Amino acid sequence: METKGFTNCLQIFPSTDMKKTSEFYERIGFRVVSYIDSIESHICLYKDRIEIVLTNQIKNI
């Protein structure tokens, strides 16, 4: 039996506005877990077996 679509996926996306980006993903059904107070702040997004990690990208690089 063939499975269509993603079965497992982990992506790391740099973002200049992690809050705004995570709000978008939350609207399309992802669960948001924030680690803003950690040494390397990031936000994890989960849906099914897909995980996206948002990292802070400094503007103008």
MARZABA-237111 format. One record per atom (N, C-alpha, C): residue in three letters; atom name; residue number from 1; x, y, z. Coordinates in Angstrom, 2 decimals. Each point is the difference from the previous one (the first is absolute). Layout:
<pts>
ala,CA,NUM,X,Y,Z
...
</pts>
This chain:
<pts>
met,N,1,0.84,-1.18,0.00
met,CA,1,-0.84,1.18,0.00
met,C,1,0.89,1.25,0.00
glu,N,2,-0.23,0.89,-0.90
glu,CA,2,0.80,1.23,-0.11
glu,C,2,-0.64,1.11,0.82
thr,N,3,0.86,0.71,0.77
thr,CA,3,-0.47,1.15,0.78
thr,C,3,0.26,1.26,-0.80
lys,N,4,-1.00,0.85,-0.14
lys,CA,4,0.16,1.25,-0.72
lys,C,4,0.32,1.12,0.98
gly,N,5,0.86,0.92,-0.40
gly,CA,5,0.37,1.13,0.85
gly,C,5,1.17,-0.35,0.90
phe,N,6,0.28,0.90,0.92
phe,CA,6,1.10,-0.21,0.93
phe,C,6,-0.40,-0.98,1.08
thr,N,7,0.95,-0.85,0.40
thr,CA,7,-0.24,-0.86,1.16
thr,C,7,0.81,0.49,1.19
asn,N,8,1.21,0.44,-0.22
asn,CA,8,0.86,0.60,1.04
asn,C,8,0.72,1.17,-0.64
cys,N,9,0.16,1.07,0.74
cys,CA,9,0.70,1.14,-0.56
cys,C,9,0.49,0.89,1.14
leu,N,10,1.26,0.41,-0.05
leu,CA,10,0.55,0.97,0.94
leu,C,10,0.70,1.07,-0.82
gln,N,11,-0.42,1.23,0.17
gln,CA,11,0.59,1.12,-0.71
gln,C,11,0.36,1.09,0.99
ile,N,12,1.08,0.71,-0.27
ile,CA,12,0.41,1.14,0.80
ile,C,12,-0.09,1.23,-0.90
phe,N,13,-0.83,0.95,0.43
phe,CA,13,-0.21,1.22,-0.79
phe,C,13,0.46,1.21,0.79
pro,N,14,0.95,0.78,-0.52
pro,CA,14,0.32,1.29,0.62
pro,C,14,-1.15,0.98,-0.25
ser,N,15,-0.28,0.84,0.98
ser,CA,15,-1.10,0.95,-0.13
ser,C,15,0.38,1.33,0.64
thr,N,16,-0.33,1.09,-0.66
thr,CA,16,0.26,1.32,0.58
thr,C,16,-1.10,0.39,0.99
asp,N,17,-1.13,-0.72,-0.01
asp,CA,17,-1.09,0.26,0.94
asp,C,17,-0.63,-1.35,0.38
met,N,18,0.62,-0.67,0.99
met,CA,18,-0.45,-1.34,0.36
met,C,18,-1.45,0.00,0.50
lys,N,19,-0.41,1.02,0.74
lys,CA,19,-1.37,0.06,0.52
lys,C,19,-1.01,0.05,-1.14
lys,N,20,0.23,0.89,-0.96
lys,CA,20,-0.91,0.13,-1.14
lys,C,20,-0.03,-1.29,-0.83
thr,N,21,1.17,-0.59,-0.22
thr,CA,21,0.07,-1.25,-0.76
thr,C,21,-0.72,-1.13,0.72
ser,N,22,0.20,-0.11,1.32
ser,CA,22,-0.66,-1.07,0.76
ser,C,22,-1.51,0.19,0.01
glu,N,23,-0.47,1.24,0.04
glu,CA,23,-1.44,0.26,-0.05
glu,C,23,-0.60,-0.49,-1.31
phe,N,24,0.73,0.18,-1.11
phe,CA,24,-0.48,-0.51,-1.29
phe,C,24,-0.15,-1.52,0.06
tyr,N,25,1.03,-0.69,0.48
tyr,CA,25,-0.05,-1.46,0.05
tyr,C,25,-1.07,-0.49,0.96
glu,N,26,-0.22,0.72,1.08
glu,CA,26,-1.06,-0.38,0.94
glu,C,26,-1.37,0.08,-0.67
arg,N,27,-0.21,1.02,-0.83
arg,CA,27,-1.28,0.14,-0.71
arg,C,27,-0.26,-1.16,-0.96
ile,N,28,1.06,-0.64,-0.52
ile,CA,28,-0.22,-1.13,-0.92
ile,C,28,0.13,-1.35,0.70
gly,N,29,-0.07,0.02,1.35
gly,CA,29,-0.14,-1.25,0.74
gly,C,29,1.22,-0.53,0.71
phe,N,30,1.10,0.73,0.02
phe,CA,30,1.19,-0.46,0.72
phe,C,30,-0.11,0.36,1.48
arg,N,31,0.53,-0.86,0.85
arg,CA,31,0.12,0.28,1.43
arg,C,31,1.31,0.75,0.22
val,N,32,-0.03,1.09,0.76
val,CA,32,1.16,0.86,0.20
val,C,32,0.56,-0.19,1.41
val,N,33,1.31,-0.25,0.09
val,CA,33,0.69,-0.10,1.29
val,C,33,1.18,0.97,-0.06
ser,N,34,-0.04,1.02,0.88
ser,CA,34,1.02,1.06,-0.01
ser,C,34,1.12,-0.29,0.99
tyr,N,35,1.20,0.25,-0.44
tyr,CA,35,1.19,-0.07,0.85
tyr,C,35,0.73,1.34,-0.12
ile,N,36,-0.74,1.08,0.18
ile,CA,36,0.52,1.36,-0.19
ile,C,36,1.03,0.35,1.07
asp,N,37,-0.16,-0.54,1.21
asp,CA,37,0.90,0.35,1.11
asp,C,37,1.25,-0.87,0.07
ser,N,38,0.18,-0.90,-0.94
ser,CA,38,1.19,-0.85,0.01
ser,C,38,1.20,0.77,-0.56
ile,N,39,1.19,-0.53,0.16
ile,CA,39,1.22,0.67,-0.47
ile,C,39,-0.08,0.30,-1.49
glu,N,40,-0.43,-0.97,-0.78
glu,CA,40,-0.22,0.20,-1.43
glu,C,40,-1.50,-0.09,-0.24
ser,N,41,-0.68,1.14,0.09
ser,CA,41,-1.46,0.00,-0.08
ser,C,41,-0.48,-0.60,-1.32
his,N,42,-1.10,-0.75,0.10
his,CA,42,-0.59,-0.62,-1.17
his,C,42,-1.44,-0.38,0.31
ile,N,43,-0.74,-0.32,-1.03
ile,CA,43,-1.38,-0.44,0.13
ile,C,43,-0.15,-1.29,-0.80
cys,N,44,-0.61,-1.01,0.62
cys,CA,44,-0.26,-1.27,-0.69
cys,C,44,-1.47,-0.05,-0.41
leu,N,45,-0.23,-0.49,-1.20
leu,CA,45,-1.34,-0.14,-0.55
leu,C,45,-0.23,-1.47,-0.32
tyr,N,46,-1.13,-0.55,0.44
tyr,CA,46,-0.28,-1.43,-0.19
tyr,C,46,-1.36,-0.19,-0.66
lys,N,47,-0.04,-0.90,-0.96
lys,CA,47,-1.26,-0.44,-0.61
lys,C,47,0.22,-1.39,-0.55
asp,N,48,-0.82,-0.92,0.44
asp,CA,48,0.16,-1.41,-0.37
asp,C,48,1.45,-0.42,0.31
arg,N,49,0.74,-0.43,-0.98
arg,CA,49,1.39,-0.40,0.23
arg,C,49,0.97,1.00,-0.62
ile,N,50,-0.46,1.22,-0.14
ile,CA,50,0.82,1.08,-0.55
ile,C,50,0.42,0.92,1.14
glu,N,51,1.29,0.34,0.05
glu,CA,51,0.52,0.94,0.98
glu,C,51,0.78,1.09,-0.73
ile,N,52,-0.32,1.24,0.32
ile,CA,52,0.71,1.15,-0.55
ile,C,52,0.58,0.77,1.17
val,N,53,1.27,0.36,-0.11
val,CA,53,0.66,0.80,1.03
val,C,53,0.29,1.37,-0.59
leu,N,54,-0.56,1.02,0.62
leu,CA,54,0.27,1.38,-0.41
leu,C,54,1.14,0.55,0.83
thr,N,55,1.00,0.55,-0.64
thr,CA,55,1.12,0.61,0.69
thr,C,55,0.03,1.50,-0.34
asn,N,56,0.63,0.76,0.85
asn,CA,56,0.05,1.43,-0.18
asn,C,56,1.05,0.37,-1.03
gln,N,57,-0.42,0.68,-1.05
gln,CA,57,0.95,0.48,-1.02
gln,C,57,0.16,1.50,0.20
ile,N,58,1.22,0.45,0.12
ile,CA,58,0.27,1.42,0.14
ile,C,58,-0.22,0.67,-1.34
lys,N,59,-0.72,1.10,0.01
lys,CA,59,-0.28,0.72,-1.25
lys,C,59,1.28,0.58,-0.60
asn,N,60,-0.05,0.24,-1.29
asn,CA,60,1.11,0.63,-0.75
asn,C,60,1.26,-0.84,-0.08
ile,N,61,-0.16,-1.30,-0.07
ile,CA,61,1.17,-0.87,-0.19
ile,C,61,-0.07,-0.59,-1.39
</pts>
